[in-house]
Amino acid sequence: MSVQFVGIDPDTDRDHCPTVWADAEAQEILLQGWKPDAATQTACEGSSPANGPVPETEAIIRLPARMIPLIREACDAVEQSQLR
């Protein structure tokens, strides 16, 4: 597995730190974020075209908008690896 650290929330307190990684080999982006509250989880599940609740092997996470540049960087890292 070739996981590359991209960055953490620039406003982190180092105890609660949403994080972004890129795995170019697997062509995946990995995200660590905050768990939604029950109402948000229900709203997300209710507005999804998927059948039923989020499976145990998946998760809905929240990331602050200030992390958009890090997410773009991770997307670029994975996309660039496809060109090689």
N, C-alpha and C positions, 0 to 999 in steps of 0.2 A: 504494500500500500504506500503510495507516494503523497501523503497529505502535506500540504504546504500551508502554514499559518499565514493568513492575510492581514488580520487585524482584529482589535477589540473595540468596543464602544469607546469613543474618545472621551466620554464623560464618566467612565467607570470609576467605581470606588475600590476596585480589585476584589471585592467580595461578590458583587453582582455584575458580571461582565459578559454581556452578549458578545459572541465571538464568531468570526467567519474564517473558514478554511477552504482550500480548493484541493481536489484530488484529480489531477489531470489524467492520471492513468485510468481511473474508473469513470472519468468524465462526469464528476459530481461536485456539487458545492455542499459543504457541511455548515450548518448554522446552529449556534447555541443561543437561546433566547429565553425570555420569561414565559412561563405557563400562563395561559389565559384564565380568567376567573370562569366560574361555571356558566354564567350568563353569556359570556363571549363565546365559549366553547359551543354552547347550544345554538347560538346565532350562526356561527360558522357552519356547523353541521346542517342546520336547517336551510341554509342558502346554497349548499353544495349540490351538484348534480349526482354525486356519489350515492350509493345505496346504504343508508344507515349511518351510524356513528363512525368516528375515526377509529380505525383498527388499532389494537394494542401495539402493533409494530410501527405505528406512525404517530405524529404529534403535530399539533398546531402550536406555533410559538409566536411571540411578539418581539419585534425588533424596532428600535427607535429610528425615525427617518434620517437622523444624522449618520446612520450607518450605510446609507445608500452608496456612497463612494467605495466603501469596502466591499459591498456586494457586487458592484460593477467590476471592481478589480478581480474578484474571484471569478466572475463570469468570463472576463477577458483571459485569465490564466487558463481556464478550462477550454475556452474556444480556441486560443492560440495553440494549444496542444493538439487539437484536431487537425491543424494545418500542417503539422510536421510529418 
